[in-house]
Amino acid sequence: MIKNSLSSISDVAIFPIISMLIFVSFFVMLGVMVFKADKKYIKHMEEMPLNED
C-alpha cells in the first residue's frame, strides 16, 4: 500500500534529502548557539537550583 502510493509521487527521492538537510542544519545551528552562548549566563543558570534565595 505505502510502496505503491510513494511510487506514484513524482520526484519522491527529494524528500529524504530535504529532511536530512533540515536535520543537519538544525543540529549545526544548535551547536553554534551552544558554543557562542554567554558563559556567565550558563554558569548562573547552572547554579540556580543550588541557591537558597
PyMOL commands that set and color helices and strands:
alter all, ss='L'
color gray80, all
select helices_A, chain A and resi 2-7+14-36+39-50
alter helices_A, ss='H'
color red, helices_A
deselect
rebuild
show_as cartoon
